[in-house]
């Protein structure tokens, strides 16, 4: 089975062009599946083994419905590959029900919380100037964290206020930049990045990095490194421990829609292939709905003008 798994992962990488992060997820779920099996023979796996695996993920690993559904999807894709390649005559995952999923709304920060978060890394330390620019850029563009750390110098055009990123499926999109993000990026590029490069050069760096955001060693910042820094700034504000780069992406989309942006534009900026994925952000707070209604409908207001400058109770 290990040979079949290796062939499957190679297929995903070469033929479906999946990212390293997605491949890691497939490998993790399928290795768990193999661990759960009483035997590792491809021909002996039955539907009952699949169902026991899904139950085991909950009982032994404490995984929620969404994580279990993702693991089952990985196993299904694996066995469809085996049937297509003639390594299995049938698909034992057929008929196995998906764990029931809720439809949780995206967790977001308020605009004031995001502004406060960008202001925590203050001062002249080049690492803090870099982190402030990264947080601002995430909120200004809705990039995924993998897209953020994958940016190169040539991907950012501050004169035109644009950033180019390559997302899922190796699809490239252009996202506009706001004035605050441009200002912070200018400061990072003009002040902080040269100082970080100088420190790295003194430590033996010989080749200038193409990565936009770098560490004091001249290397591109990692997902884990940025996540650790973001958590530290969130704790300093007393914000929810669940603050993450993806929560900033949720906030970007939600605040745009609340501000009147159309769904198709937000879809384009987020890089969603399916509009239904973007539609989850159309939830709007009850307070915002009341504000929109009160502004748009004259009879909904607490007071209205009678045309002579006098106000009467509605």
C-alpha positions as CSV (number, residue, x, y, z in Angstrom):
1,X,0.0,0.0,0.0
2,X,2.9,2.4,0.7
3,X,4.0,2.1,-3.0
4,X,0.4,2.9,-4.1
5,X,0.3,5.9,-1.7
6,X,3.6,7.2,-3.1
7,X,2.3,6.9,-6.7
8,X,-0.9,8.7,-5.7
9,X,0.9,11.6,-4.1
10,X,3.2,11.9,-7.2
11,X,0.0,12.0,-9.3
12,X,-1.4,14.8,-7.3
13,X,1.8,16.8,-7.5
14,X,2.6,16.3,-11.2
15,X,-0.9,15.9,-12.8
16,X,-3.1,18.0,-10.5
17,X,-0.4,20.5,-9.6
18,X,-1.4,20.7,-6.0
19,X,0.5,22.8,-3.6
20,X,3.0,21.4,-1.0
21,X,0.6,22.4,1.8
22,X,-2.3,20.5,0.2
23,X,-0.1,17.4,-0.5
24,X,1.0,17.4,3.2
25,X,-2.7,17.3,4.2
26,X,-3.4,14.3,1.9
27,X,-0.3,12.5,3.1
28,X,-1.2,13.1,6.8
29,X,-4.8,11.8,6.3
30,X,-3.8,8.8,4.3
31,X,-1.0,7.8,6.7
32,X,-3.5,7.9,9.5
33,X,-5.8,5.7,7.5
34,X,-3.0,3.2,7.0
35,X,-2.3,3.2,10.7
36,X,-5.9,2.4,11.5
37,X,-6.1,-0.6,9.1
38,X,-5.7,-4.1,10.6
39,X,-3.8,-5.0,7.4
40,X,-2.1,-2.9,4.7
41,X,-3.2,-5.0,1.8
42,X,-5.1,-3.0,-0.9
43,X,-7.3,-5.9,-1.8
44,X,-8.7,-6.5,1.7
45,X,-10.0,-3.0,2.5
46,X,-13.7,-3.0,2.9
47,X,-16.4,-0.4,3.5
48,X,-16.4,-1.3,7.2
49,X,-12.7,-0.4,7.5
50,X,-13.5,3.1,6.0
51,X,-16.4,3.6,8.5
52,X,-14.2,2.5,11.4
53,X,-11.5,4.9,10.3
54,X,-13.9,7.9,10.4
55,X,-15.1,6.8,13.9
56,X,-11.5,6.3,15.0
57,X,-10.5,9.9,14.0
58,X,-13.1,11.1,16.4
59,X,-12.5,8.7,19.3
60,X,-8.7,8.6,19.2
61,X,-7.8,12.0,17.7
62,X,-10.7,14.1,18.8
63,X,-11.2,15.5,15.3
64,X,-14.3,17.5,14.5
65,X,-16.7,16.8,11.7
66,X,-15.0,19.0,9.2
67,X,-11.6,17.4,9.7
68,X,-13.1,13.9,9.5
69,X,-14.9,14.9,6.3
70,X,-11.6,16.1,4.8
71,X,-9.9,12.8,5.8
72,X,-12.7,10.8,4.2
73,X,-12.4,12.9,1.1
74,X,-8.7,12.1,0.9
75,X,-9.4,8.4,1.2
76,X,-12.1,8.5,-1.4
77,X,-9.8,10.3,-3.9
78,X,-7.1,7.7,-3.2
79,X,-9.4,4.7,-3.9
80,X,-10.8,6.3,-7.1
81,X,-7.2,6.7,-8.2
82,X,-6.5,3.0,-7.4
83,X,-9.6,1.9,-9.4
84,X,-8.7,4.1,-12.4
85,X,-5.1,2.6,-12.3
86,X,-6.5,-1.0,-12.2
87,X,-5.1,-1.6,-8.7
88,X,-8.6,-2.2,-7.2
89,X,-11.7,-3.6,-8.9
90,X,-14.0,-1.6,-6.7
91,X,-14.2,1.5,-4.5
92,X,-14.8,0.6,-0.8
93,X,-15.6,4.2,0.1
94,X,-18.9,4.2,-1.9
95,X,-21.9,4.7,0.3
96,X,-19.8,5.8,3.3
97,X,-21.7,8.9,4.6
98,X,-19.9,12.2,5.2
99,X,-19.9,13.4,8.8
100,X,-22.6,16.0,9.2
101,X,-21.2,19.5,8.8
102,X,-22.5,22.7,10.1
103,X,-22.1,25.9,8.2
104,X,-20.2,28.0,10.7
105,X,-19.9,31.7,9.8
106,X,-16.3,33.0,9.3
107,X,-14.8,34.5,12.5
108,X,-13.8,38.1,11.9
109,X,-12.2,41.0,13.7
110,X,-13.7,44.5,13.7
111,X,-12.0,47.2,11.7
112,X,-10.8,48.9,14.9
113,X,-9.3,45.6,16.1
114,X,-7.4,45.1,12.8
115,X,-6.1,48.7,13.0
116,X,-5.0,48.1,16.6
117,X,-3.3,44.9,15.6
118,X,-1.2,46.6,12.9
119,X,-0.1,49.2,15.5
120,X,1.2,46.7,18.1
121,X,4.5,46.1,16.3
122,X,5.6,49.7,16.7
123,X,9.1,51.3,16.8
124,X,12.2,51.3,14.8
125,X,13.0,47.5,15.1
126,X,13.1,46.4,11.4
127,X,11.3,43.1,12.3
128,X,8.4,45.0,13.8
129,X,8.2,47.3,10.7
130,X,8.2,44.1,8.6
131,X,5.4,42.5,10.7
132,X,3.3,45.6,10.7
133,X,3.5,45.7,6.9
134,X,2.6,42.0,6.6
135,X,-0.5,42.4,8.9
136,X,-1.6,45.5,7.0
137,X,-1.0,43.7,3.6
138,X,-3.1,40.7,4.7
139,X,-6.0,42.8,5.7
140,X,-5.7,45.1,2.7
141,X,-5.7,42.3,0.1
142,X,-7.2,39.2,1.7
143,X,-4.2,37.0,0.7
144,X,-3.7,33.6,2.1
145,X,-0.7,33.3,4.4
146,X,1.0,31.0,1.8
147,X,0.5,33.7,-0.8
148,X,1.8,36.4,1.5
149,X,5.1,34.6,2.3
150,X,5.5,33.6,-1.3
151,X,5.5,37.2,-2.6
152,X,8.7,38.4,-4.3
153,X,9.9,42.0,-4.8
154,X,8.7,42.0,-8.4
155,X,5.1,41.0,-7.2
156,X,4.5,44.4,-5.6
157,X,3.9,47.6,-7.6
158,X,3.6,50.4,-5.1
159,X,3.4,53.1,-7.8
160,X,0.3,51.6,-9.3
161,X,-0.9,50.2,-6.0
162,X,-1.1,46.5,-7.0
163,X,0.1,43.2,-5.8
164,X,0.4,40.0,-7.9
165,X,-0.1,36.7,-6.3
166,X,-0.2,33.0,-7.4
167,X,-2.9,31.1,-5.4
168,X,-4.5,27.7,-5.5
169,X,-4.1,25.8,-8.8
170,X,-1.2,28.0,-9.7
171,X,-3.6,30.8,-10.8
172,X,-2.3,34.3,-10.8
173,X,-4.5,37.3,-9.8
174,X,-4.0,41.0,-9.3
175,X,-5.3,42.7,-6.1
176,X,-5.3,46.4,-5.4
177,X,-3.5,48.0,-2.5
178,X,-4.9,50.6,-0.1
179,X,-2.9,53.7,0.9
180,X,-2.2,52.5,4.4
181,X,-0.7,49.2,3.0
182,X,1.4,51.2,0.5
183,X,2.7,53.5,3.2
184,X,3.7,50.6,5.5
185,X,5.3,48.7,2.6
186,X,7.3,51.8,1.6
187,X,8.7,52.0,5.1
188,X,9.5,48.3,5.1
189,X,11.3,48.4,1.8
190,X,13.1,51.7,2.3
191,X,14.1,51.2,6.0
192,X,13.6,47.7,7.4
193,X,14.4,45.4,4.6
194,X,17.8,47.0,3.9
195,X,18.7,46.7,7.6
196,X,17.6,43.1,7.7
197,X,19.8,42.4,4.6
198,X,22.7,44.2,6.3
199,X,22.4,42.0,9.4
200,X,22.2,38.9,7.2
201,X,25.2,39.9,5.2
202,X,27.2,40.3,8.4
203,X,26.2,36.7,9.2
204,X,27.5,35.4,5.9
205,X,24.6,35.9,3.5
206,X,26.0,35.9,-0.1
207,X,23.0,35.8,-2.3
208,X,20.3,38.4,-2.2
209,X,16.9,36.9,-1.6
210,X,14.0,37.4,-4.0
211,X,11.4,37.0,-1.2
212,X,9.6,40.2,-0.2
213,X,9.5,39.5,3.5
214,X,12.7,38.2,5.0
215,X,14.2,37.3,8.4
216,X,17.3,38.7,10.0
217,X,19.1,35.8,8.3
218,X,18.1,36.9,4.9
219,X,15.7,34.0,4.4
220,X,12.1,34.2,3.3
221,X,9.8,34.2,6.4
222,X,7.9,31.0,7.0
223,X,4.2,30.4,7.7
224,X,5.1,29.2,11.2
225,X,7.3,32.2,11.8
226,X,4.6,34.7,10.8
227,X,1.9,32.8,12.7
228,X,4.0,32.9,15.9
229,X,4.6,36.7,15.6
230,X,0.9,37.3,14.8
231,X,-0.2,35.4,17.9
232,X,2.2,37.4,20.1
233,X,0.8,40.7,18.9
234,X,-2.8,39.4,19.4
235,X,-2.0,38.5,23.0
236,X,-0.6,41.9,23.6
237,X,-4.0,43.3,22.7
238,X,-5.9,40.8,24.7
239,X,-7.6,39.5,21.5
240,X,-9.0,36.0,21.0
241,X,-6.2,33.4,20.9
242,X,-7.8,32.2,17.6
243,X,-6.5,35.3,15.7
244,X,-4.9,34.0,12.6
245,X,-3.9,35.0,9.1
246,X,-7.1,33.4,7.8
247,X,-9.2,35.4,10.2
248,X,-7.7,38.6,8.7
249,X,-8.7,37.2,5.2
250,X,-12.3,36.6,6.6
251,X,-12.3,40.2,7.9
252,X,-11.1,41.6,4.6
253,X,-14.0,39.9,2.7
254,X,-16.7,40.7,5.3
255,X,-15.8,44.3,5.7
256,X,-15.7,44.8,1.9
257,X,-19.2,43.4,1.5
258,X,-20.5,45.4,4.4
259,X,-19.1,48.5,2.8
260,X,-21.0,47.8,-0.4
261,X,-18.5,45.9,-2.6
262,X,-20.2,43.5,-5.1
263,X,-19.8,39.7,-4.6
264,X,-18.0,39.1,-7.9
265,X,-15.3,41.7,-7.1
266,X,-14.7,40.1,-3.7
267,X,-14.6,36.7,-5.4
268,X,-11.9,37.9,-7.8
269,X,-9.8,39.4,-5.1
270,X,-10.0,36.3,-2.9
271,X,-9.2,34.0,-5.8
272,X,-12.2,31.8,-5.3
273,X,-13.1,29.7,-8.3
274,X,-16.7,29.2,-7.2
275,X,-18.9,32.1,-6.2
276,X,-20.7,29.9,-3.6
277,X,-17.5,29.9,-1.6
278,X,-17.5,33.7,-1.5
279,X,-21.2,33.8,-0.6
280,X,-20.5,32.7,3.0
281,X,-19.2,36.2,3.6
282,X,-22.6,37.8,2.8
283,X,-23.5,37.4,6.4
284,X,-23.8,40.9,7.8
285,X,-24.3,41.9,11.4
286,X,-27.8,42.8,12.5
287,X,-26.6,46.2,13.4
288,X,-25.3,46.8,9.9
289,X,-28.5,45.6,8.4
290,X,-30.5,48.0,10.5
291,X,-28.2,50.8,9.4
292,X,-28.6,50.0,5.8
293,X,-32.4,49.7,6.1
294,X,-32.8,52.9,8.1
295,X,-30.7,54.8,5.5
296,X,-32.5,53.4,2.5
297,X,-36.2,53.3,3.6
298,X,-37.7,56.6,4.8
299,X,-40.6,55.0,6.7
300,X,-38.1,52.9,8.7
301,X,-36.6,55.8,10.5
302,X,-37.4,56.8,14.0
303,X,-38.1,60.3,12.7
304,X,-38.9,61.7,9.3
305,X,-39.0,65.2,7.8
306,X,-42.4,66.5,6.8
307,X,-40.9,68.6,4.0
308,X,-41.1,71.8,6.0
309,X,-38.1,71.2,8.1
310,X,-40.0,69.8,11.1
311,X,-39.6,66.2,12.3
312,X,-42.4,64.0,13.5
313,X,-42.4,60.7,15.2
314,X,-42.9,57.8,12.7
